[in-house]
Amino acid sequence: MSAAMSATAATPARAQRWHLSRAFVTHVWVLVVAAIAWEAGARSAGVFWFPPLTTILEHAQQLWFSGPASSLWVTPGFVTDVLSWRLLKQALCVLALVIGGFVFAHQLHLEPGTIALSGAALLLLLDNWPRDAEAQTHNVHESFGEVEWVTIFFFIGLFAIVAGVEHAGLLRLMADQLAAWTGGDLAVAAVAILWVSAILSAIIDNIPFVATMIPVVQGMAPAFGGEEQIMPLWWALSLGACLGGNGTLIGASANLTVAGIAERAGVPFRFVPFMLLAFPMMLMSIAISTVYMYMVFL
């Protein structure tokens, strides 16, 4: 009898270990497929601003890790390009303060923008404190010159347009229509949210769309049996909104920031050429996410 009880108790533990192992293998498989897709897509595209992963690793190895064995293969370029210990320690301390400010923003009655700008000002002050007046002036001018002002003002205009669309009720209308189309089927709802979130996040900013979709997804909980049952919908919204921004140049702030930096370096790339290459890759990543959703959640 005791042996039977031990076997019964061991069964849930064995099932849990099997579930964790299966989840780990699934995650690794998705990463491998994504890396292969990136490599194949980059090699077929043949453009300099979309390099294969192997090329990136090869250049990084030659630039930073091709030194002698006595220095652990680290080159002097790694120290000058990557490591500035004093600034690194200052930046990490300020970053910790900024993250703490984000966590306690509600209690401090501060907006995230105020916290972020305060952190930037503090880091600029710490970096310039030990310098003489002339060096401070030069460093401040250089720091402000590195700011992507064109990108910042573009986002100001983009957010103003998206806010107008949101206040007009268009995003809410699309979200409600999406909820009506699912027909009470969890799998259909998850796939629909995944793909619609991806497409819309490539066209408009994903923050107001996600903010609009949160109460819609929460409202679906009773129809599917409670909050725990709609976990696939949250994952679908997260994956779609995050990966969908990769489809166009305006879909994510990182895209525009890199475009601005590249243009200042004399290597511009425009909206349509970027979209013709990035949008199919985004669709491929959403297709992989769909398979992942079915394997893990549905």
URPE-V761336 format. One record per residue. N is the residue number from 1. RES is the residue in three letters. PHI is phi in degrees with one decimal (none if undefined). PSI is psi in whole degrees, 0 to 359 (none if undefined). OMEGA is omega as a letter, one per 20 degrees, with the letter a starting at -180 (NA if undefined). Layout:
N|RES|PHI|PSI|OMEGA ; N|RES|PHI|PSI|OMEGA
//
This chain:
1|MET|none|317|r ; 2|SER|-63.9|324|r ; 3|ALA|-65.7|322|r ; 4|ALA|-65.9|319|r ; 5|MET|-64.9|321|r ; 6|SER|-64.4|319|r ; 7|ALA|-65.3|322|r ; 8|THR|-65.8|320|r ; 9|ALA|-69.2|328|a ; 10|ALA|-75.4|337|a ; 11|THR|-61.5|312|r ; 12|PRO|-61.6|322|r ; 13|ALA|-64.9|319|r ; 14|ARG|-65.8|322|r ; 15|ALA|-66.6|322|r ; 16|GLN|-66.0|318|r ; 17|ARG|-62.5|320|r ; 18|TRP|-64.6|319|r ; 19|HIS|-64.5|317|r ; 20|LEU|-64.9|319|r ; 21|SER|-64.3|319|r ; 22|ARG|-65.5|319|r ; 23|ALA|-64.6|320|r ; 24|PHE|-63.6|314|r ; 25|VAL|-62.4|321|r ; 26|THR|-64.2|316|r ; 27|HIS|-62.9|316|r ; 28|VAL|-63.1|318|a ; 29|TRP|-61.5|317|r ; 30|VAL|-63.2|318|r ; 31|LEU|-63.6|319|r ; 32|VAL|-65.4|316|r ; 33|VAL|-63.8|319|r ; 34|ALA|-63.1|319|r ; 35|ALA|-65.1|318|r ; 36|ILE|-64.5|318|r ; 37|ALA|-62.6|318|r ; 38|TRP|-60.9|312|a ; 39|GLU|-61.1|313|a ; 40|ALA|-66.9|317|r ; 41|GLY|-65.2|320|a ; 42|ALA|-67.4|319|a ; 43|ARG|-70.1|325|r ; 44|SER|-73.0|328|r ; 45|ALA|-71.1|316|r ; 46|GLY|66.9|32|r ; 47|VAL|-112.0|149|a ; 48|PHE|-69.6|333|a ; 49|TRP|-90.2|7|r ; 50|PHE|-132.1|70|a ; 51|PRO|-77.8|153|r ; 52|PRO|-65.8|157|r ; 53|LEU|-61.7|321|a ; 54|THR|-63.3|324|r ; 55|THR|-67.7|319|r ; 56|ILE|-61.4|314|a ; 57|LEU|-65.3|322|r ; 58|GLU|-64.6|315|r ; 59|HIS|-66.4|320|r ; 60|ALA|-63.4|320|r ; 61|GLN|-65.6|317|r ; 62|GLN|-67.6|325|a ; 63|LEU|-79.8|322|a ; 64|TRP|-119.3|337|a ; 65|PHE|-129.0|41|r ; 66|SER|-117.8|21|a ; 67|GLY|-80.5|183|r ; 68|PRO|-72.1|159|a ; 69|ALA|-64.7|332|a ; 70|SER|-63.6|335|r ; 71|SER|-106.5|24|r ; 72|LEU|59.3|34|r ; 73|TRP|64.1|11|r ; 74|VAL|-85.5|131|a ; 75|THR|-89.1|160|r ; 76|PRO|-59.6|331|r ; 77|GLY|-62.7|329|r ; 78|PHE|-64.4|320|a ; 79|VAL|-67.5|317|a ; 80|THR|-77.4|325|a ; 81|ASP|-85.0|323|a ; 82|VAL|-106.2|319|a ; 83|LEU|-106.4|115|r ; 84|SER|-126.5|94|a ; 85|TRP|-58.1|317|a ; 86|ARG|-64.3|310|r ; 87|LEU|-66.8|325|r ; 88|LEU|-62.7|315|r ; 89|LYS|-65.9|319|r ; 90|GLN|-62.8|315|a ; 91|ALA|-63.7|321|r ; 92|LEU|-66.4|320|r ; 93|CYS|-64.9|315|r ; 94|VAL|-65.8|321|r ; 95|LEU|-60.9|318|r ; 96|ALA|-62.1|319|r ; 97|LEU|-64.5|319|a ; 98|VAL|-65.8|316|r ; 99|ILE|-62.3|318|r ; 100|GLY|-61.7|322|r ; 101|GLY|-63.6|321|r ; 102|PHE|-63.8|320|a ; 103|VAL|-64.8|318|a ; 104|PHE|-104.1|24|a ; 105|ALA|-60.5|321|a ; 106|HIS|-66.0|316|r ; 107|GLN|-68.8|328|a ; 108|LEU|-83.1|351|a ; 109|HIS|57.5|45|r ; 110|LEU|-122.4|145|r ; 111|GLU|-80.6|151|r ; 112|PRO|-57.3|324|r ; 113|GLY|-63.0|321|r ; 114|THR|-63.4|319|r ; 115|ILE|-65.9|315|a ; 116|ALA|-64.6|315|r ; 117|LEU|-67.3|325|r ; 118|SER|-65.0|320|r ; 119|GLY|-64.1|318|r ; 120|ALA|-63.6|318|r ; 121|ALA|-64.8|320|r ; 122|LEU|-64.4|317|r ; 123|LEU|-65.6|321|r ; 124|LEU|-63.1|320|r ; 125|LEU|-64.8|314|a ; 126|LEU|-64.4|322|a ; 127|ASP|-68.3|328|a ; 128|ASN|-96.4|351|a ; 129|TRP|-58.1|314|a ; 130|PRO|-82.4|358|a ; 131|ARG|-85.1|160|r ; 132|ASP|-79.3|173|a ; 133|ALA|-60.8|317|a ; 134|GLU|-66.0|317|r ; 135|ALA|-66.1|324|r ; 136|GLN|-62.0|315|r ; 137|THR|-61.0|315|r ; 138|HIS|-62.8|317|a ; 139|ASN|-68.3|322|r ; 140|VAL|-65.9|315|r ; 141|HIS|-61.5|320|r ; 142|GLU|-65.7|319|r ; 143|SER|-64.3|314|r ; 144|PHE|-68.3|331|r ; 145|GLY|-68.5|336|r ; 146|GLU|-82.2|349|a ; 147|VAL|-71.5|137|r ; 148|GLU|-83.9|78|a ; 149|TRP|-63.9|321|r ; 150|VAL|-60.4|316|r ; 151|THR|-65.5|319|a ; 152|ILE|-61.7|313|a ; 153|PHE|-71.9|332|r ; 154|PHE|-63.0|317|r ; 155|PHE|-67.2|327|r ; 156|ILE|-58.7|313|r ; 157|GLY|-66.5|319|a ; 158|LEU|-63.6|316|a ; 159|PHE|-66.5|327|r ; 160|ALA|-65.2|318|r ; 161|ILE|-65.4|314|a ; 162|VAL|-63.8|322|r ; 163|ALA|-63.1|322|r ; 164|GLY|-63.4|318|r ; 165|VAL|-63.5|320|a ; 166|GLU|-66.0|314|a ; 167|HIS|-69.7|336|r ; 168|ALA|-73.6|347|r ; 169|GLY|92.8|6|a ; 170|LEU|-68.8|317|r ; 171|LEU|-64.0|319|r ; 172|ARG|-64.6|321|r ; 173|LEU|-63.1|317|r ; 174|MET|-66.4|321|r ; 175|ALA|-65.5|316|r ; 176|ASP|-64.9|321|r ; 177|GLN|-65.5|322|r ; 178|LEU|-63.3|318|r ; 179|ALA|-63.5|324|r ; 180|ALA|-70.9|328|a ; 181|TRP|-70.1|337|a ; 182|THR|-70.1|332|r ; 183|GLY|67.5|25|r ; 184|GLY|79.8|9|r ; 185|ASP|-97.5|121|a ; 186|LEU|-63.8|316|a ; 187|ALA|-63.5|316|r ; 188|VAL|-63.5|319|a ; 189|ALA|-63.7|316|a ; 190|ALA|-64.3|314|a ; 191|VAL|-66.6|320|r ; 192|ALA|-63.8|315|r ; 193|ILE|-64.0|320|r ; 194|LEU|-59.2|308|a ; 195|TRP|-75.4|320|r ; 196|VAL|-66.4|320|r ; 197|SER|-61.6|320|a ; 198|ALA|-65.4|313|a ; 199|ILE|-65.4|314|a ; 200|LEU|-69.3|326|r ; 201|SER|-69.3|339|r ; 202|ALA|-78.9|342|a ; 203|ILE|-102.8|316|a ; 204|ILE|-120.3|171|r ; 205|ASP|-67.1|139|a ; 206|ASN|-78.4|343|a ; 207|ILE|-64.9|307|r ; 208|PRO|-65.9|329|r ; 209|PHE|-65.8|314|r ; 210|VAL|-64.1|318|r ; 211|ALA|-60.9|326|r ; 212|THR|-74.1|324|a ; 213|MET|-77.8|338|a ; 214|ILE|-57.8|308|r ; 215|PRO|-66.4|332|r ; 216|VAL|-65.6|314|r ; 217|VAL|-65.2|319|r ; 218|GLN|-61.4|324|r ; 219|GLY|-69.6|344|r ; 220|MET|-82.1|348|a ; 221|ALA|-57.6|313|a ; 222|PRO|-60.8|325|a ; 223|ALA|-69.1|335|a ; 224|PHE|-107.7|7|r ; 225|GLY|99.3|21|r ; 226|GLY|117.2|173|a ; 227|GLU|-62.2|321|a ; 228|GLU|-66.8|334|a ; 229|GLN|-79.4|345|a ; 230|ILE|-101.6|17|r ; 231|MET|-55.3|320|r ; 232|PRO|-59.0|330|r ; 233|LEU|-69.3|321|r ; 234|TRP|-65.5|319|r ; 235|TRP|-64.4|320|r ; 236|ALA|-62.9|317|r ; 237|LEU|-64.5|318|a ; 238|SER|-65.7|311|a ; 239|LEU|-64.1|316|a ; 240|GLY|-64.1|315|a ; 241|ALA|-68.9|322|a ; 242|CYS|-73.1|311|a ; 243|LEU|-77.0|333|a ; 244|GLY|-64.8|331|r ; 245|GLY|-65.0|345|r ; 246|ASN|-79.1|353|a ; 247|GLY|-76.7|332|a ; 248|THR|-135.6|169|a ; 249|LEU|-68.9|331|a ; 250|ILE|-96.3|3|a ; 251|GLY|-73.2|335|a ; 252|ALA|-143.3|146|a ; 253|SER|-63.7|328|r ; 254|ALA|-62.8|322|r ; 255|ASN|-60.2|312|a ; 256|LEU|-69.3|325|r ; 257|THR|-63.5|313|r ; 258|VAL|-64.9|322|r ; 259|ALA|-62.1|319|r ; 260|GLY|-65.2|317|r ; 261|ILE|-64.1|317|a ; 262|ALA|-64.3|320|r ; 263|GLU|-65.4|321|r ; 264|ARG|-67.2|333|r ; 265|ALA|-86.4|4|r ; 266|GLY|85.5|17|a ; 267|VAL|-126.8|72|a ; 268|PRO|-78.4|149|r ; 269|PHE|-138.6|144|a ; 270|ARG|-103.1|175|a ; 271|PHE|-62.7|307|a ; 272|VAL|-66.9|312|r ; 273|PRO|-59.1|322|r ; 274|PHE|-63.9|315|a ; 275|MET|-65.7|322|a ; 276|LEU|-62.5|332|r ; 277|LEU|-95.7|320|a ; 278|ALA|-77.3|323|a ; 279|PHE|-63.4|314|r ; 280|PRO|-61.0|323|r ; 281|MET|-65.9|323|r ; 282|MET|-64.2|316|r ; 283|LEU|-61.6|323|r ; 284|MET|-64.6|318|r ; 285|SER|-66.3|325|r ; 286|ILE|-70.2|324|r ; 287|ALA|-63.0|318|r ; 288|ILE|-63.2|320|r ; 289|SER|-64.2|325|r ; 290|THR|-62.4|314|r ; 291|VAL|-61.6|318|r ; 292|TYR|-60.8|317|r ; 293|MET|-60.6|316|a ; 294|TYR|-66.2|323|a ; 295|MET|-73.8|327|a ; 296|VAL|-99.9|320|a ; 297|PHE|-112.5|328|a ; 298|LEU|-104.5|none|NA
//
